[in-house]
Amino acid sequence: MRQIAVDADSSGQRLDNFLLRHLKGVPKTHVYRIIRSGEVRINKGRAQADSRVAEGDLVRVPPVRVSERMQEKAANPAPGREFPVLLEDEHLIALDKPAGVAVHGGSGVSFGVIEQLRQARPQAKFLELVHRLDRETSGILLVAKKRSALNHLQDQFRERETGKTYLALVQGAWPARLKVIDQPLHKYLLPDGERRVRVTTPDDPDGMRSITLVRVRSHWAAQPERGLPTMSLLEVTIKTGRTHQIRVHLASQGHPIAGDDKYGDFDWNKRLQKQGLRRMFLHAWRLQFAHPATAERLELRAELPPELADFVPATASAGGAAALKHPNTSE
């Protein structure tokens, strides 16, 4: 048996979540089994999965076996890495995540941003992801440095009190009148187990309502000599945070995102690669939220990374596009 003392950052957390965080590598089903059996105690008393722990509590945990995968992970930790910081204080970190890096390990990925950040900051007592970005998407990512900040920020995301705007380059001339996409999304698995999402009907019991707002920033005329169709740069604001929401919603309207290898136009993507675009053109550009401690309304912006910023002017100059505002200029 061992006892785990509850610190201030874990105070108020459900017992099951507290254990899942401390018993890395222990199957979730086993965690719930030892709770149900009464082997887990809080201050010597029996507890339920939804019991709340408080600072100073002692949680008694029986011996548990860690999976071989987690043993291997412990023996080969993620390489420490810092990421560009847009804002940091004692409550949170706002990172500018590069494309090609997962936010966390899992699904065939050994580690992600959060594991690398924890390894780079061994003195940090608490670092947790507030939300997620697709591996292929770059831009603003929030990390909480306190449990209270995590809860407050996640509540804002859940209640749709944040403003999340992305920049996306899509195929075709997006119609200015199409400003709202309100279509439910349905998650499913391919035969090989890979996750996918599709637009579904309102009467689908497994469909999740999803709302995307679109604003046209620029159009580029077709360039037949380069094998490029008309393209549009969009500002896309999501009111719901569904898996692959922007990618699926835009593709469902006949305007797939440039470089999207899951829902895009594959022949077009090959032509774009020859023109220098070797990743998906989707960037988490702007994030608005209330600071978890001061309640001050904040607006953060992350400039387009070089591989996207360099592609846009090259495309614009070749195709005679409309004037393009710099992503960090005021509207």
N, C-alpha and C positions, 0 to 999 in steps of 0.2 A: 504494500500500500504506500501511496505517497500523498502528500497534502500540497495543494496549490493555494497560495494566498491571493486574494482578489485585490488588485490595485485600483487606483482612482479611475484609470482609463477604461477599466472593465466594469465598473459599477453600473448597475441597471441592466446589464446584458442578460439575456435568457441563458439558462444553464446549458442547454444543448449547444448553442452557438459558442459559449465560453469554452466548452470542452472540445468542440471541433477545431477551435483556434489553437488550443494547447496540445491536443493529441494529433499532431500532424501525421498523416499516413495511416491512421486507424480508420477502417471503413465506417461510414456513417451508420450503417445498420448495427454495428457492434457498439457504437457510442450509445445509441438509443436502447440497446439491450441491457447494458450495464446500469443505465438509469432506471429502467423499468424493474430490474431485479433488486433494486435497493442497494447495490454495491457502491453507488455514488452517494456521498453524504455532504450536506452543507452544515457546518458547525455541529457535526455528529447526528444531525437529523435527516430523515429521508426527504427526498425532493423529487419534483416532477420535471419533465423536459422544459416546461414553460416557467419554472420558478426563476425569479430574478435574483442575481447575486449582488451583493453590496460590498463596498470597500471594507477590507478587514476580515471578510468571511474566509473561512478555511474550507476548501473543497477537497474531500477525500476521494481518491481515484484508485481503483484496483489495478494490478499489473495488466498491461495490455501489450499485444504484439503488433509491431509496426510492419507494414508491408515491405517486401523486398525492394520495391521501387523506391519507397521513401528512404530505406536504408542506403540504397545506392545514391539517392539524391543528397543525403546528408554527407556521404563520403566525397561527393563531387558537387560542391555548392556552385551556385550561379556566379559568374565573374562579376565583381563589383563594377558598377557603372553609374556615373552621374549623367543627367540629361539637362538640356537647356532649361533654365528656370525663368518663368515670366513673373512670378510673385511668390514670396515665401515669408512666413512669419511663424509664430509659435503654434499656430492652429492648423495651417495647411501649406501645401506646396502646389503651385500651378506649373506644370511641365509643358514643354513643347515637344510632344512625342514624334520621333521620326517614323516614316513609313517602313514597313517590313519588320517591325518589332511588336510582338504580342504584348498585351498589357499584363498577362500573368501566364504561368505555365499550365499545361494541360492539353488534351486533344493532340498529342503528338509533339507538343512543344515543351522542352525541358524547363524553360524559365522565361520570364518576361520582364517588363519594366519594374514591377513591384519587387520581385525577387532580387534583381540586380541592384535596385536602390537600397534595399535592406542590407545587402552585402556590402555596399559602398558606405553605409552609415551604421556600423555595428553599435554605436552608442545610442541610436534612436530607439526609444522604448516602444513606440507605436507608429506604424506606417501602414495605412490601408487605402485601397482604391475606393474612390467615391463613386465612380461610374466607369464605363468601358468605352474603348474605341476599337474598331476592327483592326486587325493586324496591318492591313494594307492602307489604312487611313492615318494621316499625319494630323498634328495639331494639339489643341489644348486638352490636357488631362489633369484632373484634380486628384491629389493624394491628401488624406487627412493625417494629422500628426497627433490627434487626440480623439478618444471615443466620442466625446461630446460634439466635436466638430463633424465627425463622420455621420452621426445620427442627424444632426441639424441639416447638413448639406444633402444627405440622401432623402430626407423629408421634402426638401425643396424640389428635388428631381421628381419624386413620386407625386407631389401635388402640382407639378407643371408650373412651378414658380420661377424656373430658370429660363433663360433665353439661349438656345444653342443654334448657331448659324454656321453653315458650311459653305465652302466654295466648291463648285463642281463644274467641270467642263463636259458637255454632253453633245451627242450627235444630233444634227438638225437644228432648225430654227424654232426654238421654244416659243409657243404662242403667248404673247403678253397677257391675254385674257385668262390663261390657265394659271391661276394664282393659288388655288387650294386643291390638294389631293386628299380626299377623305375616303380611303379604301381599307378594309380590314386585311390583315396579313395572317397567313397560315404557315407554321413551321412544319417541315417534314424531313425525312432522311432518305438519301439515295441508297441504292443497294449496297454500296461499299461503306455505309454508315456516315457519310459526310452530310452535314446539315445544309438545308436549303430553305428558302422562303418564297412564297408566291402570293399574289393577290387573290383574294377569295370573295365570296358573297356575304352580305350582311347576315344571312340566315345560317351561316356555317357556325356550328357550336364551338369549333376550335379556332375560329377567327378572332383576332384581337384588333379592336378599332385602332387605326393609325392615321395621324393627320400630319401632312407636310405642306408647308407654305413655300412658294417659289417666286422669286423676283429675278427678272432678266437684267444682267449687268452689261453684257456685250454680245454681239453676233459677229461671226466671221463668215465671209462669203466662201463658197466652194472653191477648191483649188484642184481642178481635174488633172493638171499636169503633175501634181504631187500625190494624186490618189486620195485627196482629202475632201470630204463633203462639207456642207455648211455646218458650223458648230456654234454653240452658245455657252457663255460663261454665266452660271447661275449663283445666286445667293439662296441657299436652301435652309429654312428654319424648321426644326422638328418640334412639334407640340407633344409627341409621344416618342418614347425611346425604344422602339422595337428592333429586334435583330435585323440587320441589313435593310432597314426601312427606306433610307434614301435611295439605295441602289435599286431596290425592287420597284419602288414607286415611280422613279424616273424612267426605268426601263419599260414599265407597264404602259407608259404613255408614248412609247416609240422613240424615246430619247435616252439610250443607255449612256452610262458614264464612260468617258475615255479610259481605256486600260483596265476595265473591270473584267477579270477573268472568270467570274461566276455568272454574271447576268448580262454581260456586254455583247458587242458585235465582234466576234473573234477575228474576222478578216480585217475589219477596221483597226482593231488593236495591233495586228501585225504591221499595218501600214504606219500606224503611229509610232511603233517601235523604231522603224527605219528613219522616222523624222526626229527621233531623240526622246520620245516619251516612253519610259520603261517601267512605269508604275501607274496605278490607278489615280486619276485626277480628282481626288476627294480630300478636302482639308478642313479640319475643325478650326474655323477662322475666328469666331467670336463667341464668348461665353459671358452671360450676365447672370449674377446671383447675389444674394445678400450674404455678407460676411457672417460666419457662424457665431462670432463673439460680439461684434459691434453692431450688426444688422445694417451696416453701410452697404448701399447698393454698388456693386462693382461691375465693371465691364472690362474684360481682358480680350486682347487681340493677338493673334500669332500670324506673322507675315507668311506668305507663301514660301515654302522652302525653295532653294535654288533650282532644283530639277523641274519644278512646276513654273516658277517665275521666269526662268530662262526660256521655257517652251512657249509661254504665252506671247511674249514680244516677238519671238521668231515667227510664230504663226500669224500674228497680227500684221507684221511688216510685209510678209509674203502675200497675205490675202487682202490687205487694205481694210482691216476691221475698224469698227467704230472705236473712238477713244476709250481707253481702258483706265479706270481710276486705280491708283495704288490701293491694295487691300487695306491699308491702315489709315486711309484718309476718311474724313467725316462724310457722312451721306449728305 
